[in-house]
Amino acid sequence: MSAQRIRQSVIANLFIQGCDIGVVQQFAGHKYPSSTERYRQDDVYRLQSAIELYHPIR
């Protein structure tokens, strides 16, 4: 476990908790919102839910 991995986890968890991208950007110290956007994992969770719901082998 490295300091960078912990930092990435904290930023990703802020998105999971529903924090606004501006708040997360300020917290992370990113100059550009696109840098912060990389930590958002909403699509991963939606995809996982869809797979669990519709996959023929359960």
N, CA, C and O atoms as CSV, one atom per row, in Angstrom:
chain,resi,resn,atom,element,x,y,z
A,1,MET,N,N,0.848,-1.166,0.000
A,1,MET,CA,C,0.000,0.000,0.000
A,1,MET,C,C,0.896,1.231,0.000
A,1,MET,O,O,1.744,1.392,0.878
A,2,SER,N,N,0.706,2.082,-0.971
A,2,SER,CA,C,1.513,3.289,-1.074
A,2,SER,C,C,0.662,4.518,-0.747
A,2,SER,O,O,-0.566,4.445,-0.705
A,3,ALA,N,N,1.324,5.622,-0.521
A,3,ALA,CA,C,0.626,6.875,-0.231
A,3,ALA,C,C,-0.216,7.301,-1.432
A,3,ALA,O,O,-1.302,7.856,-1.267
A,4,GLN,N,N,0.280,7.045,-2.626
A,4,GLN,CA,C,-0.470,7.416,-3.829
A,4,GLN,C,C,-1.759,6.601,-3.936
A,4,GLN,O,O,-2.804,7.136,-4.308
A,5,ARG,N,N,-1.690,5.330,-3.616
A,5,ARG,CA,C,-2.879,4.473,-3.677
A,5,ARG,C,C,-3.925,4.918,-2.651
A,5,ARG,O,O,-5.123,4.910,-2.935
A,6,ILE,N,N,-3.470,5.301,-1.473
A,6,ILE,CA,C,-4.392,5.794,-0.444
A,6,ILE,C,C,-5.054,7.081,-0.911
A,6,ILE,O,O,-6.262,7.253,-0.747
A,7,ARG,N,N,-4.272,7.986,-1.492
A,7,ARG,CA,C,-4.810,9.247,-2.000
A,7,ARG,C,C,-5.866,8.989,-3.075
A,7,ARG,O,O,-6.926,9.614,-3.071
A,8,GLN,N,N,-5.576,8.070,-3.992
A,8,GLN,CA,C,-6.525,7.732,-5.048
A,8,GLN,C,C,-7.815,7.168,-4.467
A,8,GLN,O,O,-8.904,7.485,-4.946
A,9,SER,N,N,-7.699,6.347,-3.453
A,9,SER,CA,C,-8.874,5.757,-2.812
A,9,SER,C,C,-9.728,6.817,-2.123
A,9,SER,O,O,-10.956,6.777,-2.190
A,10,VAL,N,N,-9.070,7.760,-1.463
A,10,VAL,CA,C,-9.806,8.824,-0.775
A,10,VAL,C,C,-10.579,9.660,-1.787
A,10,VAL,O,O,-11.750,9.973,-1.567
A,11,ILE,N,N,-9.939,10.022,-2.889
A,11,ILE,CA,C,-10.604,10.834,-3.915
A,11,ILE,C,C,-11.770,10.068,-4.531
A,11,ILE,O,O,-12.850,10.631,-4.710
A,12,ALA,N,N,-11.568,8.797,-4.857
A,12,ALA,CA,C,-12.640,7.981,-5.429
A,12,ALA,C,C,-13.797,7.839,-4.445
A,12,ALA,O,O,-14.958,7.876,-4.852
A,13,ASN,N,N,-13.498,7.679,-3.159
A,13,ASN,CA,C,-14.553,7.552,-2.152
A,13,ASN,C,C,-15.350,8.836,-1.979
A,13,ASN,O,O,-16.535,8.779,-1.649
A,14,LEU,N,N,-14.739,9.977,-2.190
A,14,LEU,CA,C,-15.481,11.237,-2.142
A,14,LEU,C,C,-16.553,11.269,-3.230
A,14,LEU,O,O,-17.665,11.745,-2.998
A,15,PHE,N,N,-16.220,10.764,-4.408
A,15,PHE,CA,C,-17.214,10.679,-5.483
A,15,PHE,C,C,-18.315,9.693,-5.131
A,15,PHE,O,O,-19.490,9.954,-5.390
A,16,ILE,N,N,-17.945,8.565,-4.546
A,16,ILE,CA,C,-18.938,7.553,-4.167
A,16,ILE,C,C,-19.908,8.119,-3.135
A,16,ILE,O,O,-21.093,7.786,-3.152
A,17,GLN,N,N,-19.417,8.966,-2.243
A,17,GLN,CA,C,-20.264,9.587,-1.224
A,17,GLN,C,C,-21.147,10.689,-1.792
A,17,GLN,O,O,-22.010,11.216,-1.090
A,18,GLY,N,N,-20.938,11.042,-3.056
A,18,GLY,CA,C,-21.805,12.018,-3.709
A,18,GLY,C,C,-21.297,13.444,-3.687
A,18,GLY,O,O,-22.065,14.371,-3.946
A,19,CYS,N,N,-20.039,13.644,-3.387
A,19,CYS,CA,C,-19.478,15.002,-3.369
A,19,CYS,C,C,-19.421,15.569,-4.786
A,19,CYS,O,O,-19.212,14.835,-5.752
A,20,ASP,N,N,-19.605,16.858,-4.894
A,20,ASP,CA,C,-19.551,17.574,-6.157
A,20,ASP,C,C,-18.121,17.578,-6.691
A,20,ASP,O,O,-17.162,17.583,-5.919
A,21,ILE,N,N,-17.989,17.576,-8.010
A,21,ILE,CA,C,-16.658,17.531,-8.609
A,21,ILE,C,C,-15.819,18.744,-8.222
A,21,ILE,O,O,-14.600,18.628,-8.096
A,22,GLY,N,N,-16.442,19.900,-8.033
A,22,GLY,CA,C,-15.699,21.090,-7.620
A,22,GLY,C,C,-15.091,20.941,-6.238
A,22,GLY,O,O,-13.963,21.369,-5.992
A,23,VAL,N,N,-15.845,20.335,-5.345
A,23,VAL,CA,C,-15.361,20.097,-3.983
A,23,VAL,C,C,-14.189,19.119,-4.008
A,23,VAL,O,O,-13.171,19.332,-3.350
A,24,VAL,N,N,-14.350,18.048,-4.776
A,24,VAL,CA,C,-13.293,17.035,-4.862
A,24,VAL,C,C,-12.056,17.627,-5.533
A,24,VAL,O,O,-10.929,17.329,-5.139
A,25,GLN,N,N,-12.268,18.461,-6.541
A,25,GLN,CA,C,-11.145,19.095,-7.228
A,25,GLN,C,C,-10.345,19.973,-6.264
A,25,GLN,O,O,-9.115,19.928,-6.256
A,26,GLN,N,N,-11.032,20.756,-5.466
A,26,GLN,CA,C,-10.358,21.599,-4.480
A,26,GLN,C,C,-9.608,20.745,-3.456
A,26,GLN,O,O,-8.461,21.034,-3.115
A,27,PHE,N,N,-10.263,19.699,-2.974
A,27,PHE,CA,C,-9.656,18.811,-1.979
A,27,PHE,C,C,-8.380,18.172,-2.518
A,27,PHE,O,O,-7.370,18.081,-1.820
A,28,ALA,N,N,-8.448,17.727,-3.787
A,28,ALA,CA,C,-7.311,17.026,-4.381
A,28,ALA,C,C,-6.214,17.976,-4.844
A,28,ALA,O,O,-5.074,17.560,-5.053
A,29,GLY,N,N,-6.556,19.251,-5.004
A,29,GLY,CA,C,-5.569,20.217,-5.459
A,29,GLY,C,C,-5.304,20.162,-6.949
A,29,GLY,O,O,-4.230,20.540,-7.415
A,30,HIS,N,N,-6.298,19.685,-7.697
A,30,HIS,CA,C,-6.145,19.603,-9.145
A,30,HIS,C,C,-6.438,20.953,-9.792
A,30,HIS,O,O,-7.343,21.674,-9.372
A,31,LYS,N,N,-5.667,21.278,-10.807
A,31,LYS,CA,C,-5.873,22.529,-11.532
A,31,LYS,C,C,-7.050,22.404,-12.494
A,31,LYS,O,O,-7.815,23.353,-12.668
A,32,TYR,N,N,-7.196,21.250,-13.112
A,32,TYR,CA,C,-8.226,21.043,-14.133
A,32,TYR,C,C,-9.244,19.998,-13.667
A,32,TYR,O,O,-8.871,18.991,-13.066
A,33,PRO,N,N,-10.534,20.240,-13.943
A,33,PRO,CA,C,-11.555,19.253,-13.574
A,33,PRO,C,C,-11.356,17.903,-14.262
A,33,PRO,O,O,-11.749,16.868,-13.725
A,34,SER,N,N,-10.758,17.912,-15.429
A,34,SER,CA,C,-10.537,16.645,-16.135
A,34,SER,C,C,-9.596,15.722,-15.362
A,34,SER,O,O,-9.704,14.499,-15.451
A,35,SER,N,N,-8.684,16.311,-14.613
A,35,SER,CA,C,-7.792,15.492,-13.776
A,35,SER,C,C,-8.578,14.805,-12.673
A,35,SER,O,O,-8.317,13.648,-12.343
A,36,THR,N,N,-9.531,15.512,-12.110
A,36,THR,CA,C,-10.355,14.966,-11.031
A,36,THR,C,C,-11.341,13.941,-11.580
A,36,THR,O,O,-11.637,12.945,-10.919
A,37,GLU,N,N,-11.842,14.178,-12.768
A,37,GLU,CA,C,-12.849,13.308,-13.381
A,37,GLU,C,C,-12.337,11.878,-13.544
A,37,GLU,O,O,-13.131,10.937,-13.543
A,38,ARG,N,N,-11.047,11.707,-13.681
A,38,ARG,CA,C,-10.482,10.365,-13.856
A,38,ARG,C,C,-10.735,9.450,-12.665
A,38,ARG,O,O,-10.697,8.227,-12.800
A,39,TYR,N,N,-10.989,10.028,-11.521
A,39,TYR,CA,C,-11.198,9.234,-10.307
A,39,TYR,C,C,-12.648,8.777,-10.146
A,39,TYR,O,O,-12.951,7.948,-9.288
A,40,ARG,N,N,-13.531,9.312,-10.964
A,40,ARG,CA,C,-14.949,8.963,-10.866
A,40,ARG,C,C,-15.150,7.553,-11.388
A,40,ARG,O,O,-14.674,7.222,-12.474
A,41,GLN,N,N,-15.849,6.716,-10.629
A,41,GLN,CA,C,-16.034,5.318,-10.997
A,41,GLN,C,C,-17.512,4.945,-11.104
A,41,GLN,O,O,-17.874,3.779,-10.948
A,42,ASP,N,N,-18.347,5.918,-11.365
A,42,ASP,CA,C,-19.787,5.650,-11.448
A,42,ASP,C,C,-20.110,4.604,-12.503
A,42,ASP,O,O,-20.941,3.724,-12.282
A,43,ASP,N,N,-19.449,4.703,-13.649
A,43,ASP,CA,C,-19.734,3.784,-14.736
A,43,ASP,C,C,-19.379,2.350,-14.381
A,43,ASP,O,O,-20.045,1.419,-14.834
A,44,VAL,N,N,-18.362,2.162,-13.595
A,44,VAL,CA,C,-17.949,0.820,-13.196
A,44,VAL,C,C,-19.042,0.166,-12.359
A,44,VAL,O,O,-19.367,-1.004,-12.564
A,45,TYR,N,N,-19.609,0.917,-11.415
A,45,TYR,CA,C,-20.649,0.358,-10.558
A,45,TYR,C,C,-21.941,0.097,-11.330
A,45,TYR,O,O,-22.620,-0.899,-11.083
A,46,ARG,N,N,-22.285,0.988,-12.265
A,46,ARG,CA,C,-23.476,0.758,-13.094
A,46,ARG,C,C,-23.300,-0.478,-13.960
A,46,ARG,O,O,-24.222,-1.282,-14.098
A,47,LEU,N,N,-22.122,-0.630,-14.541
A,47,LEU,CA,C,-21.850,-1.793,-15.371
A,47,LEU,C,C,-21.896,-3.072,-14.551
A,47,LEU,O,O,-22.453,-4.074,-15.000
A,48,GLN,N,N,-21.326,-3.054,-13.369
A,48,GLN,CA,C,-21.346,-4.227,-12.494
A,48,GLN,C,C,-22.779,-4.598,-12.123
A,48,GLN,O,O,-23.125,-5.779,-12.101
A,49,SER,N,N,-23.606,-3.613,-11.834
A,49,SER,CA,C,-25.009,-3.880,-11.496
A,49,SER,C,C,-25.756,-4.481,-12.674
A,49,SER,O,O,-26.544,-5.411,-12.503
A,50,ALA,N,N,-25.514,-3.957,-13.865
A,50,ALA,CA,C,-26.176,-4.481,-15.059
A,50,ALA,C,C,-25.746,-5.916,-15.331
A,50,ALA,O,O,-26.570,-6.751,-15.704
A,51,ILE,N,N,-24.478,-6.204,-15.148
A,51,ILE,CA,C,-23.994,-7.569,-15.365
A,51,ILE,C,C,-24.644,-8.522,-14.376
A,51,ILE,O,O,-25.078,-9.609,-14.757
A,52,GLU,N,N,-24.715,-8.131,-13.120
A,52,GLU,CA,C,-25.329,-8.985,-12.105
A,52,GLU,C,C,-26.809,-9.202,-12.372
A,52,GLU,O,O,-27.348,-10.267,-12.071
A,53,LEU,N,N,-27.462,-8.203,-12.933
A,53,LEU,CA,C,-28.900,-8.296,-13.189
A,53,LEU,C,C,-29.219,-9.115,-14.438
A,53,LEU,O,O,-30.159,-9.910,-14.422
A,54,TYR,N,N,-28.462,-8.938,-15.512
A,54,TYR,CA,C,-28.823,-9.502,-16.812
A,54,TYR,C,C,-27.955,-10.654,-17.279
A,54,TYR,O,O,-28.275,-11.270,-18.296
A,55,HIS,N,N,-26.877,-10.972,-16.592
A,55,HIS,CA,C,-26.001,-12.047,-17.061
A,55,HIS,C,C,-26.742,-13.378,-16.963
A,55,HIS,O,O,-27.359,-13.671,-15.939
A,56,PRO,N,N,-26.684,-14.189,-18.030
A,56,PRO,CA,C,-27.445,-15.444,-18.026
A,56,PRO,C,C,-26.955,-16.472,-17.007
A,56,PRO,O,O,-27.736,-17.320,-16.575
A,57,ILE,N,N,-25.711,-16.417,-16.622
A,57,ILE,CA,C,-25.197,-17.368,-15.640
A,57,ILE,C,C,-25.088,-16.656,-14.310
A,57,ILE,O,O,-24.227,-15.795,-14.130
A,58,ARG,N,N,-25.948,-17.005,-13.386
A,58,ARG,CA,C,-25.941,-16.361,-12.075
A,58,ARG,C,C,-25.567,-17.330,-11.004
A,58,ARG,O,O,-25.509,-16.962,-9.831
